[in-house]
């Protein structure tokens, strides 16, 4: 059920996803350009890929670089099409394979000068061991491309090299920072106030002070699109050089983005930091492309961009655009003739994947913290736990040091060095908590100043306002606190029950703001009286068996669409007139009677989890702990689009770690694979699968093992 503007992730996923690729590239020909040899050629026979009963790849090798080769190969076996999306965007070739939407990506790449920054920083900023790791990854992906040329979207995109991988990463972090929404607003000429991109997620950590069995528990639970370049791929990486980690990554990622190794684990949730600044330039009244800065006039650096766009899936045509560069950085011309510059940290640091690699290899909190001190991630909350009973939370990001005399959440004057930041806050300046006495930490994309028990929380007034933290709670944070109050200590089963909870909270500010609806007298509206009564008696459960939730969901969807409400409605509440409620209920009733011929329909009959020929009833609403965001399906039904895109429970006890996980579909994105949809039933019933880092146990239960080519 799409709620318009509910989250920028929905827009992002639509913009950045496409369903099919042409494979009509002729017969197999191994004629790709030979890549330059910088590091030793990897022997694929030295790499073992083990597939478990769920098809998840466990990759074993002596060196990290060999494991990287194996990861690239295994990921390509399961989803080579999606992997290529970031490669093409980073190379500025997305338009050739994806048409107009791909060209939008290419424009962002050129506007942000992503290719330039990688060329400038690669030798000095990337360590030699990570260059070797990236080279191993590229060897693996190039080997797969060479072996399967019919799957290439754009032939000229391969072979790839380490710099190409970094370019794709910077494109991704640029989008995750929300730059694409700013650029879209500027180009359309309706730029008004700041927009921010964020995606939902849950993260929880419990120390021995809160667990009944003396364990330390971590919950990893991102809520993102279930398909496309920002969906999750599960893998296990294990080398004799210190890698041994199980978790999830985006297709085409070089390492585990969130997960657990033998000693520690971490989860991410997207935070709403202000990490993109927009400046309106003061242009010369007569001299073209000339702007004022500190009382002097400067000429914009103009760079034409020649995009190639595939039309109708057949012909690739040239398309010309212009980009500009000012002292603030990326600059573009609005539809109304104004010039704006966009400055953001994501295109000023290329080390995000290396920081991820260091986090993967960390053995303890000190090493993990040292990786965080790289500060190469532009954003993301981190909730951490380890086998030494350390739990930690940080509202992490690469935040500029700004002049507090300006309003940084609005368009800034682009004519003074007073608004041109050049430094970043060190890690210690960011909100963070470690080992609170009450024994738990959590984040559900709400305020960083409610991360644990109330008397241990941080104070928002201790941080600059321009950092842009949200101050409120959402339905998920309120429900988490509501549920946790019932437990003096928690077991792993208790933690699962919290994470998979489907109820809206009793204390919900959002539901409280709907009080006008509860005050409507059904007898005043006889045509929809029965529907009003059902909705007013709804118990706030979104379980798939609930027969009142469907009416409420349809009504809210209608209202959100009509009033163009966004995700902030769940945090700030809404003010809706009675006639709008009546319109919404009338729509919802009509929908159910038209498609199901009854008002007494279980939510799961209308809300489906669908892939291929498989279809399951599904619980969940937007902004519950086990959420569900839908799109229209067929016959009045809706199917999942965004929700629990990956779940992992990790329990550290007696020096060991136990892992359970869940993917919404399966390990493969190929319809002919037995693992295309084999986790869907687990997902629909909130069940998990047991995983392990133990090689001996993995080999004992392996369904197959092999070497890449």
C-alpha positions in Angstrom: 0.0 0.0 0.0 1.9 3.1 -1.2 1.5 6.2 1.0 2.7 9.0 -1.3 6.0 10.5 0.0 5.8 8.1 2.9 9.5 7.6 2.5 12.0 8.7 -0.1 13.0 5.1 -0.4 9.9 4.4 -2.3 10.6 7.1 -4.8 14.2 6.0 -4.9 13.3 2.4 -5.6 11.0 3.3 -8.4 13.5 5.6 -9.9 16.4 3.1 -9.6 14.7 -0.2 -10.4 13.8 -1.9 -13.6 12.6 -5.4 -14.1 14.2 -7.0 -17.1 17.4 -6.7 -19.1 17.9 -7.6 -22.7 20.2 -10.6 -23.1 20.2 -10.3 -26.9 23.9 -9.6 -27.0 24.8 -12.3 -29.5 26.8 -15.5 -28.9 29.4 -15.9 -26.2 32.6 -14.2 -27.1 35.5 -13.9 -24.7 36.9 -10.8 -26.3 36.8 -8.2 -23.5 39.6 -5.8 -23.1 42.4 -7.3 -20.9 42.6 -5.5 -17.5 45.9 -4.2 -16.3 47.7 -6.4 -13.8 48.6 -4.7 -10.6 48.2 -7.6 -8.2 48.7 -11.3 -8.4 46.2 -13.2 -10.6 43.9 -15.1 -8.3 43.5 -18.9 -8.8 39.7 -19.6 -8.5 40.6 -23.2 -7.5 41.9 -21.7 -4.2 38.3 -20.5 -3.4 35.5 -22.7 -2.1 31.9 -21.5 -2.3 29.6 -23.6 -0.1 25.8 -23.4 -0.6 23.7 -24.3 2.4 20.1 -25.6 2.3 18.9 -22.1 1.7 21.3 -21.4 -1.0 23.2 -18.8 1.1 26.9 -18.7 -0.1 29.6 -19.4 2.5 32.9 -18.4 0.9 36.2 -19.8 2.2 39.7 -19.0 1.0 43.2 -18.4 2.4 43.3 -14.6 1.7 40.8 -11.8 1.9 41.3 -11.0 -1.7 40.4 -14.5 -2.7 37.2 -14.3 -0.6 36.4 -11.0 -2.4 36.7 -12.9 -5.7 34.4 -15.6 -4.4 31.8 -13.0 -3.1 31.7 -11.3 -6.5 31.2 -14.6 -8.3 28.6 -15.9 -5.9 26.6 -12.7 -5.9 26.7 -12.6 -9.7 25.4 -16.2 -9.9 22.4 -15.0 -7.9 21.9 -11.5 -9.2 24.3 -10.3 -11.8 21.7 -8.0 -13.3 21.2 -5.9 -10.2 25.0 -5.9 -9.5 25.6 -4.1 -12.8 23.4 -1.2 -11.9 25.9 0.5 -9.6 28.8 -0.3 -12.0 26.9 1.4 -14.8 26.0 4.4 -12.7 29.5 4.8 -11.5 30.8 4.7 -15.0 28.2 7.0 -16.3 26.8 4.3 -18.6 23.4 3.7 -17.0 21.5 5.5 -19.7 22.8 3.0 -22.3 21.2 0.1 -20.5 18.3 1.6 -18.7 17.1 4.5 -20.9 15.8 7.7 -19.4 15.9 6.6 -15.8 19.5 5.4 -16.2 20.4 8.8 -17.8 19.2 10.5 -14.6 21.8 8.4 -12.7 24.5 9.3 -15.2 23.7 13.0 -14.8 24.1 12.8 -11.0 27.4 11.0 -11.5 28.7 13.8 -13.7 27.2 16.6 -11.7 28.9 15.4 -8.5 32.1 14.7 -10.4 32.3 11.2 -8.8 34.8 10.0 -11.4 37.1 12.9 -10.7 37.2 12.5 -7.0 38.0 8.8 -7.2 40.8 9.5 -9.7 42.2 12.2 -7.4 42.0 10.3 -4.1 42.5 6.6 -5.0 46.3 6.4 -4.7 46.6 8.5 -1.5 43.4 7.5 0.4 43.0 3.8 -0.2 45.3 1.5 1.6 47.4 -1.1 -0.3 45.7 -4.1 1.4 42.2 -2.8 0.5 43.4 -2.1 -3.1 44.3 -5.7 -3.2 40.9 -6.7 -1.8 39.1 -4.6 -4.4 41.3 -6.1 -7.1 40.3 -9.6 -6.0 36.7 -8.6 -6.2 37.1 -7.1 -9.7 38.8 -10.3 -10.8 35.9 -12.3 -9.7 33.2 -10.2 -11.3 35.2 -9.9 -14.5 35.6 -13.6 -14.6 31.9 -14.1 -14.3 31.2 -11.5 -17.0 33.7 -13.1 -19.3 32.1 -16.5 -18.7 28.5 -15.2 -19.2 28.7 -12.3 -21.8 25.0 -12.8 -22.7 24.1 -11.4 -19.3 25.9 -8.1 -19.8 23.7 -5.0 -19.9 26.3 -2.8 -21.6 29.3 -4.7 -23.0 31.6 -1.8 -22.8 31.2 -1.6 -19.1 33.5 -4.6 -18.5 36.1 -5.3 -17.4 35.8 -3.3 -14.2 38.6 -2.1 -12.0 38.8 -1.1 -8.4 38.2 2.6 -9.2 35.0 1.6 -10.9 33.8 -0.1 -7.8 34.5 3.0 -5.7 32.7 5.2 -8.2 29.6 3.0 -7.8 29.8 3.3 -4.0 30.0 7.0 -4.1 27.0 7.2 -6.4 25.1 5.1 -3.9 26.1 7.2 -0.9 25.2 10.3 -2.9 21.7 9.0 -3.4 21.4 7.8 0.2 22.4 11.3 1.3 19.4 12.6 -0.6 21.2 14.6 -3.2 19.0 13.3 -6.0 15.9 14.8 -4.3 17.6 18.2 -4.0 18.7 18.1 -7.7 15.2 17.1 -8.8 13.6 20.0 -7.0 16.1 22.5 -8.4 15.7 21.3 -11.9 11.9 21.3 -11.8 12.0 25.0 -10.6 9.9 24.3 -7.5 12.6 24.3 -4.9 11.2 25.4 -1.6 12.5 23.8 1.5 14.9 21.1 2.3 14.1 17.5 1.5 15.8 14.5 3.1 16.1 10.9 2.0 15.8 8.3 4.6 14.8 4.7 4.9 13.3 2.8 7.9 14.9 0.2 10.1 15.0 -1.2 13.6 18.1 -2.0 15.6 18.3 -3.3 19.2 21.0 -4.4 21.6 20.6 -6.0 25.0 23.4 -6.6 27.5 23.6 -9.2 30.3 22.0 -6.7 32.6 18.8 -7.1 30.6 18.9 -10.8 29.4 17.6 -13.6 31.6 20.3 -16.1 30.5 23.4 -13.8 30.7 23.8 -13.4 27.0 24.3 -10.3 24.8 21.7 -10.0 22.0 21.8 -7.9 18.9 18.8 -7.4 16.5 19.6 -6.3 12.9 16.5 -5.3 11.0 16.6 -2.9 8.0 13.3 -1.9 6.3 14.1 -1.2 2.6 12.9 -2.3 -0.8 12.9 -6.0 -1.2 14.2 -5.9 -4.7 16.5 -3.6 -6.7 19.9 -2.1 -5.9 19.0 -1.3 -2.3 17.7 -4.7 -1.4 19.8 -7.2 0.6 22.0 -10.1 -0.3 23.0 -12.5 2.4 26.5 -14.0 2.5 29.2 -15.5 4.8 32.9 -14.4 4.2 35.7 -16.4 5.8 39.4 -16.2 5.2 42.6 -17.3 7.0 43.5 -13.6 7.3 40.8 -12.8 9.8 37.5 -12.5 8.0 34.7 -14.6 9.4 31.4 -12.6 9.1 27.8 -13.4 8.3 25.4 -10.7 7.2 23.9 -8.7 4.3 25.1 -6.4 1.6 23.6 -4.5 -1.3 24.0 -6.4 -4.6 27.5 -5.5 -5.9 28.8 -4.7 -2.4 32.3 -5.7 -1.6 31.7 -6.7 2.0 29.1 -7.2 4.7 27.2 -4.0 5.4 25.5 -5.1 8.5 26.1 -8.4 10.3 28.0 -10.5 12.9 31.4 -12.0 13.1 32.8 -14.3 15.8 33.4 -11.4 18.2 30.9 -8.6 17.5 28.0 -7.4 15.3 26.3 -4.2 14.3 23.1 -2.9 12.8 22.4 0.2 10.9 19.3 2.4 10.8 19.1 5.5 8.6 19.2 8.8 10.5 18.0 12.1 9.4 21.1 14.2 9.7 21.4 17.4 7.7 24.2 16.4 5.3 23.3 18.2 2.1 23.5 22.0 1.8 22.0 24.0 -1.1 23.2 27.5 -2.0 21.6 30.1 -4.2 24.3 31.8 -6.1 24.3 35.6 -6.7 24.8 35.9 -10.5 26.2 38.8 -12.4 23.4 40.9 -14.0 25.2 41.0 -17.3 28.1 38.5 -17.5 26.9 35.0 -18.3 27.7 32.3 -15.8 29.5 34.7 -13.4 28.8 34.6 -9.7 29.8 36.7 -6.7 31.8 35.3 -3.7 33.2 37.4 -0.9 32.8 40.6 -3.0 34.6 39.3 -6.1 33.2 37.8 -9.3 34.1 34.4 -10.5 33.2 32.4 -13.6 31.4 29.1 -13.1 33.4 26.1 -14.5 31.1 24.7 -17.2 31.3 21.1 -18.3 29.0 19.7 -21.0 27.8 16.1 -20.3 27.2 13.8 -23.2 24.7 11.2 -22.1 23.8 8.2 -24.1 20.3 7.0 -23.7 18.8 3.8 -24.9 15.4 4.4 -26.5 12.6 1.8 -26.7 15.2 -0.8 -25.7 16.8 -0.7 -29.1 18.6 2.4 -30.2 21.1 4.4 -28.1 21.0 8.1 -28.8 23.2 11.0 -27.6 21.8 13.5 -25.2 23.5 16.7 -24.1 23.3 18.4 -20.7 25.4 20.9 -18.8 26.9 20.8 -15.4 28.7 23.6 -13.5 31.1 23.9 -10.6 31.5 26.7 -8.1 33.5 27.2 -5.0 30.7 25.2 -3.2 30.9 22.3 -5.7 28.3 20.8 -7.9 26.1 23.5 -9.5 23.1 23.4 -11.8 20.7 25.8 -13.4 17.1 25.8 -12.3 14.1 25.9 -14.6 13.5 29.5 -13.4 17.0 30.5 -14.4 18.5 30.6 -10.9 21.8 28.8 -10.2 22.2 26.6 -7.2 25.2 24.7 -5.7 24.8 21.5 -3.8 27.6 20.6 -1.3 27.6 17.3 0.6 30.2 15.0 2.2 29.4 11.9 0.2 31.5 13.1 -2.9 34.4 14.2 -0.8 35.5 10.9 0.6 35.9 7.6 -1.3 36.7 5.3 1.7 33.2 4.1 2.7 33.8 0.5 1.4 37.2 0.4 3.1 35.6 1.4 6.4 33.1 -1.4 5.9 36.0 -3.8 5.4 37.7 -2.6 8.6 34.4 -3.1 10.5 34.1 -6.6 9.0 37.5 -7.5 10.4 37.3 -5.9 13.8 37.8 -8.3 16.7 36.7 -6.0 19.6 35.2 -2.7 20.3 38.5 -0.8 20.1 39.1 -2.1 16.6 35.5 -1.4 15.6 35.8 2.1 17.0 39.0 2.7 15.1 37.2 1.8 11.9 34.4 4.3 12.8 37.0 7.0 13.2 37.6 6.9 9.5 34.3 8.7 9.2 33.8 7.7 5.6 30.1 6.9 6.0 27.9 10.0 5.3 25.2 8.8 7.6 23.6 5.8 9.5 22.9 5.1 13.1 24.9 2.2 14.5 23.8 -0.2 17.2 26.6 -2.6 18.3 27.0 -5.6 20.6 29.9 -8.0 21.2 30.9 -11.1 23.1 32.5 -9.0 25.9 29.1 -7.6 26.8 29.7 -4.2 25.3 26.7 -2.5 23.7 27.0 0.8 21.9 24.9 3.3 20.0 26.0 6.2 17.9 24.1 8.6 15.7 26.9 8.3 13.1 27.6 10.6 10.2 30.0 12.9 8.4 28.8 16.2 9.7 30.3 19.5 8.6 31.4 22.2 11.1 29.1 25.0 10.2 28.6 28.7 11.1 25.7 28.7 13.6 24.6 32.1 12.5 22.9 30.6 9.4 19.8 28.6 8.9 21.2 25.4 7.5 17.9 23.6 6.9 17.0 26.3 4.3 18.5 27.6 1.1 21.8 29.3 2.0 23.4 32.4 0.5 26.0 31.3 -2.0 28.0 34.5 -2.0 30.2 34.2 1.1 32.9 32.0 2.6 30.9 32.2 5.9 28.7 29.4 4.5 31.5 27.4 2.9 32.4 24.7 5.3 35.7 22.8 5.0 35.9 20.7 8.2 34.0 17.9 9.8 33.0 17.1 13.4 35.2 14.4 14.9 33.5 11.2 16.0 33.4 12.2 19.6 31.2 15.1 18.8 28.3 12.9 17.7 25.6 11.5 20.1 26.6 8.2 21.4 26.0 5.9 24.4 27.8 2.8 25.7 26.7 0.2 28.3 23.8 2.0 29.9 22.9 0.6 33.3 19.5 -0.5 32.2 21.1 -2.9 29.7 19.6 -1.9 26.3 20.0 0.4 23.4 17.7 0.8 20.3 16.9 3.0 17.3 13.9 2.9 15.0 14.8 6.0 12.9 13.5 8.3 15.7 15.3 10.8 17.9 18.9 9.9 19.0 17.9 11.3 22.4 15.7 8.4 23.2 18.1 5.4 22.8 17.8 3.8 26.2 16.1 4.2 29.6 15.0 7.8 30.2 17.5 8.7 32.9 20.4 7.7 30.8 19.5 9.5 27.6 21.5 12.3 26.0 20.3 15.9 25.9 19.7 17.4 22.5 20.7 20.9 23.7 24.3 19.6 24.0 24.6 19.5 20.2 24.5 22.1 17.4 21.0 22.6 16.0 22.4 22.5 12.5 23.2 18.8 12.8 19.6 18.3 12.0 18.5 15.6 14.4 14.9 14.7 14.7 13.5 15.2 18.1 10.4 12.9 18.2 9.4 9.3 18.5 7.6 7.3 15.9 5.1 4.4 16.3 7.9 1.8 16.4 9.9 3.5 19.1 6.8 4.1 21.2 5.7 0.4 20.8 9.2 -0.8 21.6 9.2 1.1 24.9 5.7 -0.1 25.6 6.6 -3.7 25.1 9.9 -3.6 27.0 8.2 -2.3 30.1 6.5 -5.7 30.4 9.9 -7.5 30.9 12.3 -7.2 33.8 14.6 -9.4 31.7 14.3 -10.7 28.2 15.0 -14.0 26.5 15.8 -14.4 22.8 12.2 -15.5 22.3 11.0 -12.3 24.0 13.2 -10.2 21.8 11.8 -12.0 18.7 8.3 -11.2 19.9 9.2 -7.6 20.3 10.8 -7.3 16.9 7.9 -9.2 15.1 5.2 -7.3 16.9 2.3 -6.0 14.7 0.5 -3.6 17.0 0.4 0.2 16.9 1.3 1.6 20.3 -1.3 2.6 22.9 0.7 5.8 23.4 0.9 6.6 19.7 1.0 10.4 19.0 -0.1 9.6 15.5 -3.2 7.6 16.6 -4.0 10.2 19.3 -4.0 12.9 16.5 -6.8 10.9 14.8 -9.2 11.7 17.7 -11.6 13.4 15.4 -12.2 10.1 13.7 -13.1 8.4 16.9 -15.6 11.1 17.7 -17.6 10.7 14.5 -21.1 9.4 15.1 -21.7 6.5 12.7 -25.4 7.2 12.7 -24.7 10.5 11.0 -23.4 8.6 8.0 -25.8 5.7 7.5 -24.2 4.6 4.2 -20.9 3.9 5.9 -22.0 3.4 9.4 -21.0 -0.2 9.6 -17.5 0.6 8.4 -17.1 3.4 10.8 -18.1 1.2 13.7 -15.7 -1.5 12.6 -12.8 1.0 12.4 -13.7 2.6 15.7 -13.6 -0.7 17.5 -10.3 -1.8 15.8 -7.8 -3.1 18.5 -4.7 -1.6 16.7 -3.5 -5.0 15.7 -2.2 -5.5 12.2 -2.1 -9.3 12.3 -3.0 -10.9 9.1 -6.1 -12.5 10.7 -7.5 -9.1 11.8 -10.8 -8.2 10.1 -10.9 -4.5 10.9 -7.3 -3.5 10.0 -8.0 -3.6 6.2 -10.6 -0.8 6.4 -8.3 1.3 8.4 -5.3 0.8 6.1 -7.3 1.6 3.0 -8.7 4.7 4.7 -5.3 6.0 5.7 -3.9 5.3 2.3 -6.5 7.4 0.7 -6.0 10.3 3.1 -2.3 10.2 2.9 -2.5 10.3 -0.9 -5.1 13.1 -1.0 -3.3 15.3 1.5 0.2 14.4 0.3 1.3 13.4 3.8 4.8 12.0 4.4 6.5 9.9 7.0 6.6 12.8 9.4 2.9 12.3 10.0 3.8 9.2 12.1 6.0 11.3 14.3 4.2 14.6 14.4 0.6 13.5 14.1 -2.0 14.9 11.7 -4.9 17.3 11.6 -7.6 15.9 9.4 -11.0 17.3 8.8 -14.1 15.2 9.3 -15.1 15.3 5.7 -11.7 13.9 4.7 -12.2 10.9 7.1 -15.7 10.3 5.5 -14.1 10.4 2.0 -11.5 7.9 3.1 -13.9 5.5 4.7 -16.2 5.7 1.7 -13.3 4.8 -0.5 -12.2 2.0 1.7 -15.7 0.5 2.0 -16.2 0.7 -1.8 -12.9 -1.0 -2.4 -13.7 -4.0 -0.2 -17.2 -4.4 -1.5 -16.1 -4.1 -5.1 -13.2 -6.6 -4.9 -14.2 -8.9 -2.0 -18.0 -8.4 -1.7 -17.7 -8.1 2.1 -16.4 -5.8 4.8 -15.4 -8.8 7.0 -12.1 -9.6 5.3 -8.9 -10.6 7.0 -6.0 -8.3 6.4 -4.0 -11.1 4.9 -6.5 -11.8 2.2 -6.0 -8.3 0.9 -2.3 -7.9 1.8 0.0 -10.5 0.1 3.6 -11.4 -0.1 4.2 -12.3 -3.7 7.0 -13.6 -5.8 6.6 -15.6 -9.0 3.8 -18.1 -8.4 4.1 -18.0 -4.7 1.7 -15.9 -2.6 1.2 -15.7 1.2 -1.0 -13.7 3.5 0.9 -11.0 5.3 0.6 -9.0 8.5 1.9 -5.5 9.1 1.3 -1.8 8.6 3.5 1.1 7.8 5.6 2.1 10.9 4.9 -1.0 13.1 7.9 -3.0 14.3 7.3 -5.6 11.7 6.2 -3.2 9.0 4.7 -3.6 5.6 4.5 -1.1 2.8 2.5 -2.2 -0.3 1.9 -1.4 -3.9 -1.2 -2.4 -5.9 -1.2 -6.1 -7.0 -4.3 -7.5 -8.7 -8.1 -8.0 -8.0 -8.0 -5.3 -5.3 -5.1 -6.9 -3.5 -1.7 -5.4 -2.6 1.7 -6.8 -2.4 4.8 -6.1 -0.3 7.2 -3.6 -1.6 9.1 -2.4 1.5 9.3 -4.2 4.9 11.6 -6.5 6.9 14.1 -6.6 4.1 16.6 -8.6 6.2 16.5 -9.8 9.8 19.3 -11.2 11.9 19.3 -12.2 15.6 22.8 -12.7 17.1 23.3 -14.0 20.7 26.8 -13.9 22.3 27.1 -16.3 25.2 30.0 -18.2 26.8 32.4 -16.9 24.2 30.3 -18.1 21.2 27.8 -16.6 18.9 24.5 -18.0 17.7 22.9 -16.5 14.6 19.4 -16.7 13.1 18.4 -14.8 10.0 15.6 -14.2 7.6 15.3 -12.9 4.0 11.9 -11.9 2.5 12.4 -14.0 -0.6 15.5 -16.1 -0.8 19.2 -16.2 -1.7 18.8 -15.9 -5.5 17.1 -13.3 -7.7 16.8 -15.7 -10.6 13.3 -17.1 -11.1 14.6 -20.5 -12.1 16.5 -20.9 -8.9 15.1 -23.1 -6.1 16.1 -20.3 -3.7 14.2 -17.6 -5.5 11.3 -17.8 -3.0 12.1 -20.5 -0.5 12.1 -18.2 2.5 8.8 -16.6 1.8 6.8 -18.9 4.0 9.2 -18.3 6.9 8.8 -14.6 6.3 5.1 -14.6 6.3 5.0 -16.4 9.6 7.8 -14.5 11.3 10.1 -17.6 11.5 13.9 -17.6 11.2 16.6 -20.0 9.9 19.6 -21.0 12.0 23.0 -19.9 10.6 26.5 -20.5 11.7 30.1 -19.2 11.3 31.6 -22.7 12.0 33.2 -24.1 8.9 33.1 -27.7 10.0 29.3 -27.5 10.7 28.7 -25.7 7.4 30.6 -28.3 5.4 28.8 -31.1 7.2 25.4 -29.8 6.2 26.4 -28.3 2.8 24.1 -29.0 -0.1 26.9 -28.4 -2.6 30.3 -26.8 -2.8 32.4 -25.8 -5.8 35.1 -23.4 -7.0 34.3 -20.4 -9.1 35.8 -20.2 -12.6 
